[in-house]
């Protein structure tokens, strides 16, 4: 029991430091900004801390990789 007490104090200290260091999430529900931005002189972040994606690019963007071969809608003539 005496071993858990110092660790709980350490976790509490880390939590307080994390909350004090970061800016708050944006309170406006219709604001879909994903980067750190300003509203009325206050600084807000656009997404929670646990999101791992890059706010400039994002991970949830779908990329289409074209397979080799002719496309169905391609009407061009081949070069001779």
mmCIF file of the N, C-alpha and C atoms, coordinates in Angstrom:
data_MODEL
# 
_entry.id   MODEL 
# 
loop_
_atom_site.group_PDB 
_atom_site.id 
_atom_site.type_symbol 
_atom_site.label_atom_id 
_atom_site.label_alt_id 
_atom_site.label_comp_id 
_atom_site.label_asym_id 
_atom_site.label_entity_id 
_atom_site.label_seq_id 
_atom_site.pdbx_PDB_ins_code 
_atom_site.Cartn_x 
_atom_site.Cartn_y 
_atom_site.Cartn_z 
_atom_site.occupancy 
_atom_site.B_iso_or_equiv 
_atom_site.pdbx_formal_charge 
_atom_site.auth_seq_id 
_atom_site.auth_comp_id 
_atom_site.auth_asym_id 
_atom_site.auth_atom_id 
_atom_site.pdbx_PDB_model_num 
ATOM 1   N N  . UNK A 1 1  ? 0.814   -1.197 0.000   1.00 0.00 ? 1  UNK A N  1 
ATOM 2   C CA . UNK A 1 1  ? 0.000   0.000  0.000   1.00 0.00 ? 1  UNK A CA 1 
ATOM 3   C C  . UNK A 1 1  ? 0.856   1.259  0.000   1.00 0.00 ? 1  UNK A C  1 
ATOM 4   N N  . UNK A 1 2  ? 1.993   1.217  0.629   1.00 0.00 ? 2  UNK A N  1 
ATOM 5   C CA . UNK A 1 2  ? 2.843   2.405  0.676   1.00 0.00 ? 2  UNK A CA 1 
ATOM 6   C C  . UNK A 1 2  ? 3.531   2.656  -0.658  1.00 0.00 ? 2  UNK A C  1 
ATOM 7   N N  . UNK A 1 3  ? 3.618   1.652  -1.516  1.00 0.00 ? 3  UNK A N  1 
ATOM 8   C CA . UNK A 1 3  ? 4.265   1.827  -2.804  1.00 0.00 ? 3  UNK A CA 1 
ATOM 9   C C  . UNK A 1 3  ? 3.362   2.558  -3.796  1.00 0.00 ? 3  UNK A C  1 
ATOM 10  N N  . UNK A 1 4  ? 2.068   2.424  -3.678  1.00 0.00 ? 4  UNK A N  1 
ATOM 11  C CA . UNK A 1 4  ? 1.144   3.050  -4.624  1.00 0.00 ? 4  UNK A CA 1 
ATOM 12  C C  . UNK A 1 4  ? 1.000   4.536  -4.397  1.00 0.00 ? 4  UNK A C  1 
ATOM 13  N N  . UNK A 1 5  ? 1.234   5.007  -3.203  1.00 0.00 ? 5  UNK A N  1 
ATOM 14  C CA . UNK A 1 5  ? 1.009   6.414  -2.894  1.00 0.00 ? 5  UNK A CA 1 
ATOM 15  C C  . UNK A 1 5  ? 1.942   7.340  -3.679  1.00 0.00 ? 5  UNK A C  1 
ATOM 16  N N  . UNK A 1 6  ? 3.244   7.096  -3.756  1.00 0.00 ? 6  UNK A N  1 
ATOM 17  C CA . UNK A 1 6  ? 4.100   7.991  -4.543  1.00 0.00 ? 6  UNK A CA 1 
ATOM 18  C C  . UNK A 1 6  ? 3.774   7.960  -6.037  1.00 0.00 ? 6  UNK A C  1 
ATOM 19  N N  . UNK A 1 7  ? 3.373   6.788  -6.552  1.00 0.00 ? 7  UNK A N  1 
ATOM 20  C CA . UNK A 1 7  ? 3.041   6.713  -7.973  1.00 0.00 ? 7  UNK A CA 1 
ATOM 21  C C  . UNK A 1 7  ? 1.760   7.474  -8.285  1.00 0.00 ? 7  UNK A C  1 
ATOM 22  N N  . UNK A 1 8  ? 0.796   7.436  -7.396  1.00 0.00 ? 8  UNK A N  1 
ATOM 23  C CA . UNK A 1 8  ? -0.440  8.179  -7.637  1.00 0.00 ? 8  UNK A CA 1 
ATOM 24  C C  . UNK A 1 8  ? -0.171  9.679  -7.597  1.00 0.00 ? 8  UNK A C  1 
ATOM 25  N N  . UNK A 1 9  ? 0.730   10.115 -6.749  1.00 0.00 ? 9  UNK A N  1 
ATOM 26  C CA . UNK A 1 9  ? 1.097   11.536 -6.720  1.00 0.00 ? 9  UNK A CA 1 
ATOM 27  C C  . UNK A 1 9  ? 1.810   11.927 -8.004  1.00 0.00 ? 9  UNK A C  1 
ATOM 28  N N  . UNK A 1 10 ? 2.643   11.025 -8.522  1.00 0.00 ? 10 UNK A N  1 
ATOM 29  C CA . UNK A 1 10 ? 3.348   11.293 -9.770  1.00 0.00 ? 10 UNK A CA 1 
ATOM 30  C C  . UNK A 1 10 ? 2.362   11.393 -10.935 1.00 0.00 ? 10 UNK A C  1 
ATOM 31  N N  . UNK A 1 11 ? 1.401   10.483 -10.989 1.00 0.00 ? 11 UNK A N  1 
ATOM 32  C CA . UNK A 1 11 ? 0.391   10.533 -12.043 1.00 0.00 ? 11 UNK A CA 1 
ATOM 33  C C  . UNK A 1 11 ? -0.456  11.798 -11.944 1.00 0.00 ? 11 UNK A C  1 
ATOM 34  N N  . UNK A 1 12 ? -0.789  12.197 -10.755 1.00 0.00 ? 12 UNK A N  1 
ATOM 35  C CA . UNK A 1 12 ? -1.560  13.417 -10.563 1.00 0.00 ? 12 UNK A CA 1 
ATOM 36  C C  . UNK A 1 12 ? -0.760  14.631 -11.019 1.00 0.00 ? 12 UNK A C  1 
ATOM 37  N N  . UNK A 1 13 ? 0.518   14.665 -10.702 1.00 0.00 ? 13 UNK A N  1 
ATOM 38  C CA . UNK A 1 13 ? 1.374   15.768 -11.123 1.00 0.00 ? 13 UNK A CA 1 
ATOM 39  C C  . UNK A 1 13 ? 1.494   15.810 -12.646 1.00 0.00 ? 13 UNK A C  1 
ATOM 40  N N  . UNK A 1 14 ? 1.659   14.660 -13.278 1.00 0.00 ? 14 UNK A N  1 
ATOM 41  C CA . UNK A 1 14 ? 1.739   14.619 -14.736 1.00 0.00 ? 14 UNK A CA 1 
ATOM 42  C C  . UNK A 1 14 ? 0.432   15.060 -15.386 1.00 0.00 ? 14 UNK A C  1 
ATOM 43  N N  . UNK A 1 15 ? -0.683  14.696 -14.800 1.00 0.00 ? 15 UNK A N  1 
ATOM 44  C CA . UNK A 1 15 ? -1.980  15.110 -15.323 1.00 0.00 ? 15 UNK A CA 1 
ATOM 45  C C  . UNK A 1 15 ? -2.156  16.619 -15.229 1.00 0.00 ? 15 UNK A C  1 
ATOM 46  N N  . UNK A 1 16 ? -1.775  17.185 -14.110 1.00 0.00 ? 16 UNK A N  1 
ATOM 47  C CA . UNK A 1 16 ? -1.888  18.636 -13.929 1.00 0.00 ? 16 UNK A CA 1 
ATOM 48  C C  . UNK A 1 16 ? -0.974  19.366 -14.912 1.00 0.00 ? 16 UNK A C  1 
ATOM 49  N N  . UNK A 1 17 ? 0.237   18.869 -15.112 1.00 0.00 ? 17 UNK A N  1 
ATOM 50  C CA . UNK A 1 17 ? 1.155   19.492 -16.064 1.00 0.00 ? 17 UNK A CA 1 
ATOM 51  C C  . UNK A 1 17 ? 0.630   19.393 -17.490 1.00 0.00 ? 17 UNK A C  1 
ATOM 52  N N  . UNK A 1 18 ? 0.042   18.280 -17.830 1.00 0.00 ? 18 UNK A N  1 
ATOM 53  C CA . UNK A 1 18 ? -0.514  18.108 -19.169 1.00 0.00 ? 18 UNK A CA 1 
ATOM 54  C C  . UNK A 1 18 ? -1.685  19.055 -19.406 1.00 0.00 ? 18 UNK A C  1 
ATOM 55  N N  . UNK A 1 19 ? -2.536  19.201 -18.424 1.00 0.00 ? 19 UNK A N  1 
ATOM 56  C CA . UNK A 1 19 ? -3.684  20.100 -18.565 1.00 0.00 ? 19 UNK A CA 1 
ATOM 57  C C  . UNK A 1 19 ? -3.258  21.558 -18.607 1.00 0.00 ? 19 UNK A C  1 
ATOM 58  N N  . UNK A 1 20 ? -2.214  21.906 -17.878 1.00 0.00 ? 20 UNK A N  1 
ATOM 59  C CA . UNK A 1 20 ? -1.755  23.290 -17.851 1.00 0.00 ? 20 UNK A CA 1 
ATOM 60  C C  . UNK A 1 20 ? -0.971  23.652 -19.108 1.00 0.00 ? 20 UNK A C  1 
ATOM 61  N N  . UNK A 1 21 ? -0.275  22.700 -19.692 1.00 0.00 ? 21 UNK A N  1 
ATOM 62  C CA . UNK A 1 21 ? 0.591   22.995 -20.834 1.00 0.00 ? 21 UNK A CA 1 
ATOM 63  C C  . UNK A 1 21 ? -0.187  23.137 -22.137 1.00 0.00 ? 21 UNK A C  1 
ATOM 64  N N  . UNK A 1 22 ? -1.206  22.357 -22.338 1.00 0.00 ? 22 UNK A N  1 
ATOM 65  C CA . UNK A 1 22 ? -1.938  22.375 -23.599 1.00 0.00 ? 22 UNK A CA 1 
ATOM 66  C C  . UNK A 1 22 ? -3.060  23.395 -23.585 1.00 0.00 ? 22 UNK A C  1 
ATOM 67  N N  . UNK A 1 23 ? -3.481  23.784 -24.779 1.00 0.00 ? 23 UNK A N  1 
ATOM 68  C CA . UNK A 1 23 ? -4.619  24.689 -24.853 1.00 0.00 ? 23 UNK A CA 1 
ATOM 69  C C  . UNK A 1 23 ? -5.906  23.868 -24.924 1.00 0.00 ? 23 UNK A C  1 
ATOM 70  N N  . UNK A 1 24 ? -7.023  24.516 -24.648 1.00 0.00 ? 24 UNK A N  1 
ATOM 71  C CA . UNK A 1 24 ? -8.307  23.825 -24.581 1.00 0.00 ? 24 UNK A CA 1 
ATOM 72  C C  . UNK A 1 24 ? -8.815  23.492 -25.972 1.00 0.00 ? 24 UNK A C  1 
ATOM 73  N N  . UNK A 1 25 ? -9.748  22.544 -26.039 1.00 0.00 ? 25 UNK A N  1 
ATOM 74  C CA . UNK A 1 25 ? -10.380 22.237 -27.318 1.00 0.00 ? 25 UNK A CA 1 
ATOM 75  C C  . UNK A 1 25 ? -11.381 23.332 -27.656 1.00 0.00 ? 25 UNK A C  1 
ATOM 76  N N  . UNK A 1 26 ? -11.661 23.464 -28.922 1.00 0.00 ? 26 UNK A N  1 
ATOM 77  C CA . UNK A 1 26 ? -12.536 24.532 -29.400 1.00 0.00 ? 26 UNK A CA 1 
ATOM 78  C C  . UNK A 1 26 ? -13.971 24.295 -28.913 1.00 0.00 ? 26 UNK A C  1 
ATOM 79  N N  . UNK A 1 27 ? -14.597 25.298 -28.260 1.00 0.00 ? 27 UNK A N  1 
ATOM 80  C CA . UNK A 1 27 ? -15.948 25.105 -27.736 1.00 0.00 ? 27 UNK A CA 1 
ATOM 81  C C  . UNK A 1 27 ? -17.046 25.252 -28.791 1.00 0.00 ? 27 UNK A C  1 
ATOM 82  N N  . UNK A 1 28 ? -16.711 25.766 -29.958 1.00 0.00 ? 28 UNK A N  1 
ATOM 83  C CA . UNK A 1 28 ? -17.704 25.991 -31.001 1.00 0.00 ? 28 UNK A CA 1 
ATOM 84  C C  . UNK A 1 28 ? -17.922 24.686 -31.762 1.00 0.00 ? 28 UNK A C  1 
ATOM 85  N N  . UNK A 1 29 ? -19.128 24.178 -31.739 1.00 0.00 ? 29 UNK A N  1 
ATOM 86  C CA . UNK A 1 29 ? -19.420 22.878 -32.360 1.00 0.00 ? 29 UNK A CA 1 
ATOM 87  C C  . UNK A 1 29 ? -19.352 22.942 -33.877 1.00 0.00 ? 29 UNK A C  1 
ATOM 88  N N  . UNK A 1 30 ? -19.682 24.085 -34.460 1.00 0.00 ? 30 UNK A N  1 
ATOM 89  C CA . UNK A 1 30 ? -19.680 24.192 -35.916 1.00 0.00 ? 30 UNK A CA 1 
ATOM 90  C C  . UNK A 1 30 ? -18.299 24.504 -36.482 1.00 0.00 ? 30 UNK A C  1 
ATOM 91  N N  . UNK A 1 31 ? -17.322 24.746 -35.629 1.00 0.00 ? 31 UNK A N  1 
ATOM 92  C CA . UNK A 1 31 ? -15.953 25.026 -36.076 1.00 0.00 ? 31 UNK A CA 1 
ATOM 93  C C  . UNK A 1 31 ? -15.240 23.695 -36.289 1.00 0.00 ? 31 UNK A C  1 
ATOM 94  N N  . UNK A 1 32 ? -14.884 23.394 -37.520 1.00 0.00 ? 32 UNK A N  1 
ATOM 95  C CA . UNK A 1 32 ? -14.260 22.113 -37.840 1.00 0.00 ? 32 UNK A CA 1 
ATOM 96  C C  . UNK A 1 32 ? -12.773 22.268 -38.137 1.00 0.00 ? 32 UNK A C  1 
ATOM 97  N N  . UNK A 1 33 ? -12.131 23.273 -37.550 1.00 0.00 ? 33 UNK A N  1 
ATOM 98  C CA . UNK A 1 33 ? -10.704 23.481 -37.752 1.00 0.00 ? 33 UNK A CA 1 
ATOM 99  C C  . UNK A 1 33 ? -9.931  22.394 -37.036 1.00 0.00 ? 33 UNK A C  1 
ATOM 100 N N  . UNK A 1 34 ? -8.916  21.847 -37.697 1.00 0.00 ? 34 UNK A N  1 
ATOM 101 C CA . UNK A 1 34 ? -8.162  20.743 -37.116 1.00 0.00 ? 34 UNK A CA 1 
ATOM 102 C C  . UNK A 1 34 ? -6.828  21.189 -36.537 1.00 0.00 ? 34 UNK A C  1 
ATOM 103 N N  . UNK A 1 35 ? -6.435  22.433 -36.752 1.00 0.00 ? 35 UNK A N  1 
ATOM 104 C CA . UNK A 1 35 ? -5.169  22.939 -36.226 1.00 0.00 ? 35 UNK A CA 1 
ATOM 105 C C  . UNK A 1 35 ? -5.434  23.863 -35.045 1.00 0.00 ? 35 UNK A C  1 
ATOM 106 N N  . UNK A 1 36 ? -4.358  24.316 -34.409 1.00 0.00 ? 36 UNK A N  1 
ATOM 107 C CA . UNK A 1 36 ? -4.477  25.299 -33.335 1.00 0.00 ? 36 UNK A CA 1 
ATOM 108 C C  . UNK A 1 36 ? -4.915  26.613 -33.968 1.00 0.00 ? 36 UNK A C  1 
ATOM 109 N N  . UNK A 1 37 ? -5.950  27.246 -33.409 1.00 0.00 ? 37 UNK A N  1 
ATOM 110 C CA . UNK A 1 37 ? -6.492  28.465 -33.988 1.00 0.00 ? 37 UNK A CA 1 
ATOM 111 C C  . UNK A 1 37 ? -6.987  29.393 -32.885 1.00 0.00 ? 37 UNK A C  1 
ATOM 112 N N  . UNK A 1 38 ? -7.410  30.598 -33.271 1.00 0.00 ? 38 UNK A N  1 
ATOM 113 C CA . UNK A 1 38 ? -7.821  31.624 -32.314 1.00 0.00 ? 38 UNK A CA 1 
ATOM 114 C C  . UNK A 1 38 ? -9.302  31.963 -32.499 1.00 0.00 ? 38 UNK A C  1 
ATOM 115 N N  . UNK A 1 39 ? -9.978  32.216 -31.388 1.00 0.00 ? 39 UNK A N  1 
ATOM 116 C CA . UNK A 1 39 ? -11.333 32.769 -31.359 1.00 0.00 ? 39 UNK A CA 1 
ATOM 117 C C  . UNK A 1 39 ? -11.342 33.846 -30.287 1.00 0.00 ? 39 UNK A C  1 
ATOM 118 N N  . UNK A 1 40 ? -11.615 35.076 -30.670 1.00 0.00 ? 40 UNK A N  1 
ATOM 119 C CA . UNK A 1 40 ? -11.696 36.218 -29.750 1.00 0.00 ? 40 UNK A CA 1 
ATOM 120 C C  . UNK A 1 40 ? -10.451 36.339 -28.873 1.00 0.00 ? 40 UNK A C  1 
ATOM 121 N N  . UNK A 1 41 ? -9.291  36.106 -29.446 1.00 0.00 ? 41 UNK A N  1 
ATOM 122 C CA . UNK A 1 41 ? -8.030  36.256 -28.721 1.00 0.00 ? 41 UNK A CA 1 
ATOM 123 C C  . UNK A 1 41 ? -7.632  35.069 -27.871 1.00 0.00 ? 41 UNK A C  1 
ATOM 124 N N  . UNK A 1 42 ? -8.440  34.031 -27.808 1.00 0.00 ? 42 UNK A N  1 
ATOM 125 C CA . UNK A 1 42 ? -8.108  32.834 -27.030 1.00 0.00 ? 42 UNK A CA 1 
ATOM 126 C C  . UNK A 1 42 ? -7.637  31.739 -27.985 1.00 0.00 ? 42 UNK A C  1 
ATOM 127 N N  . UNK A 1 43 ? -6.652  30.985 -27.551 1.00 0.00 ? 43 UNK A N  1 
ATOM 128 C CA . UNK A 1 43 ? -6.055  29.942 -28.378 1.00 0.00 ? 43 UNK A CA 1 
ATOM 129 C C  . UNK A 1 43 ? -6.730  28.601 -28.087 1.00 0.00 ? 43 UNK A C  1 
ATOM 130 N N  . UNK A 1 44 ? -7.157  27.916 -29.139 1.00 0.00 ? 44 UNK A N  1 
ATOM 131 C CA . UNK A 1 44 ? -7.817  26.622 -29.011 1.00 0.00 ? 44 UNK A CA 1 
ATOM 132 C C  . UNK A 1 44 ? -7.155  25.624 -29.946 1.00 0.00 ? 44 UNK A C  1 
ATOM 133 N N  . UNK A 1 45 ? -7.201  24.348 -29.572 1.00 0.00 ? 45 UNK A N  1 
ATOM 134 C CA . UNK A 1 45 ? -6.746  23.312 -30.494 1.00 0.00 ? 45 UNK A CA 1 
ATOM 135 C C  . UNK A 1 45 ? -7.979  22.685 -31.137 1.00 0.00 ? 45 UNK A C  1 
ATOM 136 N N  . UNK A 1 46 ? -7.798  22.153 -32.313 1.00 0.00 ? 46 UNK A N  1 
ATOM 137 C CA . UNK A 1 46 ? -8.935  21.665 -33.071 1.00 0.00 ? 46 UNK A CA 1 
ATOM 138 C C  . UNK A 1 46 ? -9.298  20.224 -32.808 1.00 0.00 ? 46 UNK A C  1 
ATOM 139 N N  . UNK A 1 47 ? -8.399  19.441 -32.240 1.00 0.00 ? 47 UNK A N  1 
ATOM 140 C CA . UNK A 1 47 ? -8.673  18.024 -32.026 1.00 0.00 ? 47 UNK A CA 1 
ATOM 141 C C  . UNK A 1 47 ? -8.101  17.591 -30.685 1.00 0.00 ? 47 UNK A C  1 
ATOM 142 N N  . UNK A 1 48 ? -8.602  16.516 -30.116 1.00 0.00 ? 48 UNK A N  1 
ATOM 143 C CA . UNK A 1 48 ? -8.114  16.054 -28.815 1.00 0.00 ? 48 UNK A CA 1 
ATOM 144 C C  . UNK A 1 48 ? -6.659  15.606 -28.859 1.00 0.00 ? 48 UNK A C  1 
ATOM 145 N N  . UNK A 1 49 ? -6.039  15.510 -27.692 1.00 0.00 ? 49 UNK A N  1 
ATOM 146 C CA . UNK A 1 49 ? -4.632  15.123 -27.604 1.00 0.00 ? 49 UNK A CA 1 
ATOM 147 C C  . UNK A 1 49 ? -4.397  13.679 -28.004 1.00 0.00 ? 49 UNK A C  1 
ATOM 148 N N  . UNK A 1 50 ? -5.389  12.815 -27.859 1.00 0.00 ? 50 UNK A N  1 
ATOM 149 C CA . UNK A 1 50 ? -5.171  11.397 -28.133 1.00 0.00 ? 50 UNK A CA 1 
ATOM 150 C C  . UNK A 1 50 ? -5.265  11.059 -29.618 1.00 0.00 ? 50 UNK A C  1 
ATOM 151 N N  . UNK A 1 51 ? -5.624  12.030 -30.459 1.00 0.00 ? 51 UNK A N  1 
ATOM 152 C CA . UNK A 1 51 ? -5.630  11.781 -31.900 1.00 0.00 ? 51 UNK A CA 1 
ATOM 153 C C  . UNK A 1 51 ? -4.189  11.790 -32.401 1.00 0.00 ? 51 UNK A C  1 
ATOM 154 N N  . UNK A 1 52 ? -3.805  10.767 -33.154 1.00 0.00 ? 52 UNK A N  1 
ATOM 155 C CA . UNK A 1 52 ? -2.429  10.662 -33.595 1.00 0.00 ? 52 UNK A CA 1 
ATOM 156 C C  . UNK A 1 52 ? -2.206  11.205 -35.001 1.00 0.00 ? 52 UNK A C  1 
ATOM 157 N N  . UNK A 1 53 ? -3.236  11.573 -35.702 1.00 0.00 ? 53 UNK A N  1 
ATOM 158 C CA . UNK A 1 53 ? -3.049  11.973 -37.083 1.00 0.00 ? 53 UNK A CA 1 
ATOM 159 C C  . UNK A 1 53 ? -2.479  13.383 -37.196 1.00 0.00 ? 53 UNK A C  1 
ATOM 160 N N  . UNK A 1 54 ? -1.811  13.634 -38.292 1.00 0.00 ? 54 UNK A N  1 
ATOM 161 C CA . UNK A 1 54 ? -1.234  14.936 -38.572 1.00 0.00 ? 54 UNK A CA 1 
ATOM 162 C C  . UNK A 1 54 ? -2.360  15.897 -38.940 1.00 0.00 ? 54 UNK A C  1 
ATOM 163 N N  . UNK A 1 55 ? -2.508  17.024 -38.236 1.00 0.00 ? 55 UNK A N  1 
ATOM 164 C CA . UNK A 1 55 ? -3.621  17.922 -38.540 1.00 0.00 ? 55 UNK A CA 1 
ATOM 165 C C  . UNK A 1 55 ? -3.505  18.599 -39.900 1.00 0.00 ? 55 UNK A C  1 
ATOM 166 N N  . UNK A 1 56 ? -2.306  18.691 -40.447 1.00 0.00 ? 56 UNK A N  1 
ATOM 167 C CA . UNK A 1 56 ? -2.152  19.324 -41.752 1.00 0.00 ? 56 UNK A CA 1 
ATOM 168 C C  . UNK A 1 56 ? -2.552  18.380 -42.881 1.00 0.00 ? 56 UNK A C  1 
ATOM 169 N N  . UNK A 1 57 ? -2.318  17.099 -42.708 1.00 0.00 ? 57 UNK A N  1 
ATOM 170 C CA . UNK A 1 57 ? -2.593  16.135 -43.771 1.00 0.00 ? 57 UNK A CA 1 
ATOM 171 C C  . UNK A 1 57 ? -3.732  15.207 -43.380 1.00 0.00 ? 57 UNK A C  1 
ATOM 172 N N  . UNK A 1 58 ? -3.604  14.569 -42.249 1.00 0.00 ? 58 UNK A N  1 
ATOM 173 C CA . UNK A 1 58 ? -4.631  13.648 -41.789 1.00 0.00 ? 58 UNK A CA 1 
ATOM 174 C C  . UNK A 1 58 ? -4.370  12.231 -42.257 1.00 0.00 ? 58 UNK A C  1 
ATOM 175 N N  . UNK A 1 59 ? -4.863  11.276 -41.506 1.00 0.00 ? 59 UNK A N  1 
ATOM 176 C CA . UNK A 1 59 ? -4.695  9.871  -41.847 1.00 0.00 ? 59 UNK A CA 1 
ATOM 177 C C  . UNK A 1 59 ? -5.952  9.279  -42.459 1.00 0.00 ? 59 UNK A C  1 
ATOM 178 N N  . UNK A 1 60 ? -7.056  9.958  -42.347 1.00 0.00 ? 60 UNK A N  1 
ATOM 179 C CA . UNK A 1 60 ? -8.318  9.392  -42.793 1.00 0.00 ? 60 UNK A CA 1 
ATOM 180 C C  . UNK A 1 60 ? -8.676  9.802  -44.217 1.00 0.00 ? 60 UNK A C  1 
ATOM 181 N N  . UNK A 1 61 ? -7.706  10.331 -44.953 1.00 0.00 ? 61 UNK A N  1 
ATOM 182 C CA . UNK A 1 61 ? -7.938  10.684 -46.345 1.00 0.00 ? 61 UNK A CA 1 
ATOM 183 C C  . UNK A 1 61 ? -7.765  9.424  -47.181 1.00 0.00 ? 61 UNK A C  1 
ATOM 184 N N  . UNK A 1 62 ? -8.752  9.127  -48.012 1.00 0.00 ? 62 UNK A N  1 
ATOM 185 C CA . UNK A 1 62 ? -8.691  7.919  -48.827 1.00 0.00 ? 62 UNK A CA 1 
ATOM 186 C C  . UNK A 1 62 ? -7.838  8.182  -50.071 1.00 0.00 ? 62 UNK A C  1 
ATOM 187 N N  . UNK A 1 63 ? -6.925  7.299  -50.321 1.00 0.00 ? 63 UNK A N  1 
ATOM 188 C CA . UNK A 1 63 ? -6.069  7.381  -51.502 1.00 0.00 ? 63 UNK A CA 1 
ATOM 189 C C  . UNK A 1 63 ? -6.446  6.241  -52.438 1.00 0.00 ? 63 UNK A C  1 
ATOM 190 N N  . UNK A 1 64 ? -6.584  6.575  -53.711 1.00 0.00 ? 64 UNK A N  1 
ATOM 191 C CA . UNK A 1 64 ? -6.894  5.558  -54.712 1.00 0.00 ? 64 UNK A CA 1 
ATOM 192 C C  . UNK A 1 64 ? -5.617  5.232  -55.467 1.00 0.00 ? 64 UNK A C  1 
ATOM 193 N N  . UNK A 1 65 ? -5.178  3.999  -55.381 1.00 0.00 ? 65 UNK A N  1 
ATOM 194 C CA . UNK A 1 65 ? -4.000  3.566  -56.125 1.00 0.00 ? 65 UNK A CA 1 
ATOM 195 C C  . UNK A 1 65 ? -4.468  2.820  -57.364 1.00 0.00 ? 65 UNK A C  1 
ATOM 196 N N  . UNK A 1 66 ? -4.110  3.385  -58.487 1.00 0.00 ? 66 UNK A N  1 
ATOM 197 C CA . UNK A 1 66 ? -4.543  2.783  -59.739 1.00 0.00 ? 66 UNK A CA 1 
ATOM 198 C C  . UNK A 1 66 ? -3.695  1.550  -60.033 1.00 0.00 ? 66 UNK A C  1 
ATOM 199 N N  . UNK A 1 67 ? -4.359  0.492  -60.381 1.00 0.00 ? 67 UNK A N  1 
ATOM 200 C CA . UNK A 1 67 ? -3.641  -0.723 -60.747 1.00 0.00 ? 67 UNK A CA 1 
ATOM 201 C C  . UNK A 1 67 ? -3.135  -0.591 -62.178 1.00 0.00 ? 67 UNK A C  1 
ATOM 202 N N  . UNK A 1 68 ? -2.153  -1.368 -62.522 1.00 0.00 ? 68 UNK A N  1 
ATOM 203 C CA . UNK A 1 68 ? -1.621  -1.325 -63.879 1.00 0.00 ? 68 UNK A CA 1 
ATOM 204 C C  . UNK A 1 68 ? -2.643  -1.901 -64.844 1.00 0.00 ? 68 UNK A C  1 
ATOM 205 N N  . UNK A 1 69 ? -2.594  -1.420 -66.054 1.00 0.00 ? 69 UNK A N  1 
ATOM 206 C CA . UNK A 1 69 ? -3.551  -1.889 -67.051 1.00 0.00 ? 69 UNK A CA 1 
ATOM 207 C C  . UNK A 1 69 ? -4.380  -0.736 -67.568 1.00 0.00 ? 69 UNK A C  1 
ATOM 208 N N  . UNK A 1 70 ? -5.265  -1.030 -68.476 1.00 0.00 ? 70 UNK A N  1 
ATOM 209 C CA . UNK A 1 70 ? -6.092  -0.004 -69.083 1.00 0.00 ? 70 UNK A CA 1 
ATOM 210 C C  . UNK A 1 70 ? -7.303  0.298  -68.211 1.00 0.00 ? 70 UNK A C  1 
ATOM 211 N N  . UNK A 1 71 ? -7.614  1.566  -68.120 1.00 0.00 ? 71 UNK A N  1 
ATOM 212 C CA . UNK A 1 71 ? -8.798  1.983  -67.374 1.00 0.00 ? 71 UNK A CA 1 
ATOM 213 C C  . UNK A 1 71 ? -10.043 1.765  -68.225 1.00 0.00 ? 71 UNK A C  1 
ATOM 214 N N  . UNK A 1 72 ? -11.170 1.592  -67.585 1.00 0.00 ? 72 UNK A N  1 
ATOM 215 C CA . UNK A 1 72 ? -12.416 1.318  -68.303 1.00 0.00 ? 72 UNK A CA 1 
ATOM 216 C C  . UNK A 1 72 ? -12.872 2.516  -69.129 1.00 0.00 ? 72 UNK A C  1 
ATOM 217 N N  . UNK A 1 73 ? -12.719 3.727  -68.591 1.00 0.00 ? 73 UNK A N  1 
ATOM 218 C CA . UNK A 1 73 ? -13.221 4.916  -69.263 1.00 0.00 ? 73 UNK A CA 1 
ATOM 219 C C  . UNK A 1 73 ? -12.181 5.556  -70.178 1.00 0.00 ? 73 UNK A C  1 
ATOM 220 N N  . UNK A 1 74 ? -11.037 4.911  -70.394 1.00 0.00 ? 74 UNK A N  1 
ATOM 221 C CA . UNK A 1 74 ? -9.970  5.483  -71.211 1.00 0.00 ? 74 UNK A CA 1 
ATOM 222 C C  . UNK A 1 74 ? -10.279 5.269  -72.694 1.00 0.00 ? 74 UNK A C  1 
ATOM 223 N N  . UNK A 1 75 ? -10.518 6.362  -73.422 1.00 0.00 ? 75 UNK A N  1 
ATOM 224 C CA . UNK A 1 75 ? -10.839 6.294  -74.855 1.00 0.00 ? 75 UNK A CA 1 
ATOM 225 C C  . UNK A 1 75 ? -9.664  6.738  -75.720 1.00 0.00 ? 75 UNK A C  1 
ATOM 226 N N  . UNK A 1 76 ? -8.513  6.972  -75.121 1.00 0.00 ? 76 UNK A N  1 
ATOM 227 C CA . UNK A 1 76 ? -7.367  7.454  -75.895 1.00 0.00 ? 76 UNK A CA 1 
ATOM 228 C C  . UNK A 1 76 ? -6.764  6.328  -76.725 1.00 0.00 ? 76 UNK A C  1 
ATOM 229 N N  . UNK A 1 77 ? -6.125  6.729  -77.814 1.00 0.00 ? 77 UNK A N  1 
ATOM 230 C CA . UNK A 1 77 ? -5.487  5.759  -78.702 1.00 0.00 ? 77 UNK A CA 1 
ATOM 231 C C  . UNK A 1 77 ? -4.036  5.582  -78.269 1.00 0.00 ? 77 UNK A C  1 
ATOM 232 N N  . UNK A 1 78 ? -3.491  4.388  -78.384 1.00 0.00 ? 78 UNK A N  1 
ATOM 233 C CA . UNK A 1 78 ? -2.093  4.181  -77.997 1.00 0.00 ? 78 UNK A CA 1 
ATOM 234 C C  . UNK A 1 78 ? -1.142  4.841  -78.990 1.00 0.00 ? 78 UNK A C  1 
ATOM 235 N N  . UNK A 1 79 ? 0.039   5.230  -78.513 1.00 0.00 ? 79 UNK A N  1 
ATOM 236 C CA . UNK A 1 79 ? 1.055   5.813  -79.379 1.00 0.00 ? 79 UNK A CA 1 
ATOM 237 C C  . UNK A 1 79 ? 1.686   4.728  -80.233 1.00 0.00 ? 79 UNK A C  1 
ATOM 238 N N  . UNK A 1 80 ? 2.023   5.072  -81.482 1.00 0.00 ? 80 UNK A N  1 
ATOM 239 C CA . UNK A 1 80 ? 2.629   4.082  -82.383 1.00 0.00 ? 80 UNK A CA 1 
ATOM 240 C C  . UNK A 1 80 ? 4.115   4.197  -82.375 1.00 0.00 ? 80 UNK A C  1 
# 
